[in-house]
Amino acid sequence: MIIEYELTKQDYIDFNINHMNNSKSMKNSMLFQRFIIPVIYLILPLFLKYISRIPLWYWYCIFLIFSVIWIIRYPKIIEKSVIKRASKLIDEGKATGIVGHHSVTYTNEGIVDKTEFSETKYSVFERVVESENHIFIYVSSVMAYIIPLRAFKNQDEKLEFLSMLNSK
């Protein structure tokens, strides 16, 4: 089975966001970062009481407000950061072969991905993830083939492809 499609910058960004939201190590890291800053914010007033004449309760109120704002806003801050980093990578041309025309061939030996710049072949995949608009075929914990669902002519073709992948 051969699937041909154009991979866009948005497809690459979608993969990065999907990976960020579904990777166990990324989730753990984000959870830690989301709550360590508020802990620091709440410890900081203990030191400020020695260098400031402002009452301790006042500092705690201020830092508590900052902590709540941080906890609420952190997921969006990280998502914007991922989008910015992925966009910058593509825009600077450091991701040659990621965006553009792809021809993915599924054979009994595995998957062959041909682009203008390279040809890669993987016979073992770690997992297959289907999102709302993509299929991600992970060949390592952080690397995947990105196949947009628009590459399939119809639902049956997509299901046939997923069936072949799952049988492997």
C-alpha positions as CSV (number, residue, x, y, z in Angstrom):
1,M,0.0,0.0,0.0
2,I,1.3,3.4,-1.0
3,I,0.1,6.7,0.6
4,E,1.2,10.0,-0.8
5,Y,0.6,13.3,1.0
6,E,2.0,16.8,1.7
7,L,3.1,17.2,5.3
8,T,2.6,20.7,6.5
9,K,4.1,22.8,9.3
10,Q,0.8,22.5,11.2
11,D,1.0,18.7,11.0
12,Y,4.4,18.8,12.6
13,I,3.1,21.2,15.3
14,D,0.1,18.9,15.9
15,F,2.5,15.9,16.4
16,N,4.5,17.8,18.9
17,I,1.5,18.9,20.9
18,N,0.0,15.4,20.8
19,H,3.3,14.0,22.0
20,M,3.5,16.5,24.8
21,N,0.0,15.7,26.0
22,N,0.3,11.9,25.8
23,S,3.9,11.1,26.7
24,K,4.2,9.8,30.2
25,S,7.6,11.4,30.7
26,M,6.4,14.7,29.3
27,K,3.3,14.6,31.5
28,N,5.4,13.9,34.6
29,S,7.9,16.7,33.7
30,M,5.0,19.2,33.1
31,L,3.3,18.2,36.3
32,F,6.5,18.8,38.3
33,Q,7.2,22.2,36.6
34,R,3.6,23.2,37.0
35,F,3.7,22.8,40.8
36,I,7.4,23.5,41.7
37,I,7.2,27.2,40.9
38,P,4.2,27.7,43.2
39,V,6.0,25.9,46.0
40,I,9.0,28.3,45.5
41,Y,6.6,31.2,45.5
42,L,5.2,30.1,48.8
43,I,8.6,29.7,50.4
44,L,9.9,33.0,49.2
45,P,7.9,35.1,51.7
46,L,9.8,33.5,54.5
47,F,13.0,35.1,53.2
48,L,11.3,38.4,52.3
49,K,10.2,38.9,55.9
50,Y,13.9,39.5,56.8
51,I,14.6,42.1,54.2
52,S,11.2,43.9,54.0
53,R,9.1,45.8,56.4
54,I,5.9,44.6,54.7
55,P,4.0,42.0,56.8
56,L,4.4,38.4,56.1
57,W,0.7,37.8,55.4
58,Y,0.8,40.4,52.7
59,W,3.7,38.6,50.9
60,Y,1.8,35.3,51.2
61,C,-1.3,36.8,49.6
62,I,0.7,38.2,46.7
63,F,2.6,35.0,46.1
64,L,-0.5,32.9,46.5
65,I,-2.2,34.9,43.7
66,F,0.9,34.4,41.5
67,S,0.8,30.6,42.3
68,V,-2.8,30.2,41.3
69,I,-2.3,32.1,38.1
70,W,0.8,30.0,37.3
71,I,-1.0,26.7,37.9
72,I,-4.0,27.8,35.8
73,R,-1.9,29.3,32.9
74,Y,1.0,26.8,32.8
75,P,-0.5,24.4,30.2
76,K,-1.2,27.2,27.7
77,I,2.3,28.7,28.3
78,I,3.9,25.3,27.5
79,E,1.7,24.7,24.5
80,K,2.7,28.1,23.1
81,S,6.3,27.3,23.7
82,V,6.1,24.0,21.8
83,I,4.3,25.7,18.9
84,K,7.0,28.5,18.8
85,R,9.9,26.0,19.0
86,A,8.4,23.7,16.3
87,S,7.6,26.7,14.0
88,K,11.1,28.1,14.4
89,L,12.6,24.7,13.6
90,I,10.6,24.5,10.3
91,D,11.0,28.2,9.4
92,E,14.8,28.2,9.8
93,G,15.0,25.2,7.5
94,K,16.5,22.9,10.1
95,A,13.8,20.3,9.6
96,T,14.6,19.4,6.0
97,G,12.5,16.5,4.8
98,I,9.9,16.8,7.6
99,V,7.5,19.1,5.7
100,G,6.8,18.6,2.1
101,H,5.8,15.6,-0.1
102,H,6.0,12.2,1.5
103,S,5.4,8.8,-0.1
104,V,4.9,6.1,2.5
105,T,4.9,2.5,1.4
106,Y,3.9,-0.3,3.6
107,T,5.5,-3.7,2.8
108,N,5.9,-7.0,4.6
109,E,9.3,-5.7,5.8
110,G,8.0,-2.5,7.3
111,I,7.5,1.1,6.3
112,V,9.5,3.1,3.7
113,D,9.1,6.9,3.7
114,K,10.4,8.7,0.7
115,T,10.9,12.5,0.5
116,E,12.7,14.8,-1.8
117,F,15.7,14.6,0.5
118,S,15.8,11.1,2.0
119,E,14.4,7.6,2.1
120,T,14.0,5.9,5.5
121,K,12.9,2.4,6.3
122,Y,11.7,1.0,9.6
123,S,10.7,-2.6,10.2
124,V,9.8,-2.3,13.9
125,F,7.4,0.3,15.4
126,E,6.9,1.1,19.0
127,R,3.3,2.0,18.8
128,V,0.6,3.5,16.5
129,V,-1.4,6.5,17.8
130,E,-4.5,7.9,16.1
131,S,-5.5,11.5,16.8
132,E,-8.4,13.5,15.5
133,N,-6.5,14.5,12.3
134,H,-3.4,12.2,12.2
135,I,-1.9,8.8,12.5
136,F,1.5,8.7,14.3
137,I,3.6,5.7,13.8
138,Y,6.2,5.8,16.5
139,V,9.6,4.3,15.6
140,S,11.1,5.4,18.9
141,S,9.8,7.1,22.1
142,V,10.1,10.5,20.5
143,M,10.1,10.0,16.7
144,A,7.1,9.1,14.6
145,Y,5.9,9.1,11.0
146,I,3.2,11.7,10.8
147,I,0.4,10.7,8.4
148,P,-2.5,13.1,8.1
149,L,-5.9,11.5,7.7
150,R,-6.5,13.7,4.7
151,A,-4.0,11.4,2.9
152,F,-6.5,8.6,2.8
153,K,-9.1,8.5,0.0
154,N,-11.8,7.2,2.4
155,Q,-12.4,5.6,5.8
156,D,-12.0,2.1,4.4
157,E,-8.5,2.9,3.2
158,K,-7.5,4.3,6.6
159,L,-8.9,1.2,8.4
160,E,-7.1,-1.1,6.0
161,F,-3.8,0.8,6.7
162,L,-4.3,0.7,10.4
163,S,-5.2,-3.0,10.2
164,M,-1.9,-3.7,8.4
165,L,0.1,-1.7,11.0
166,N,-1.6,-3.5,13.9
167,S,-0.9,-6.9,12.4
168,K,2.8,-6.0,12.3
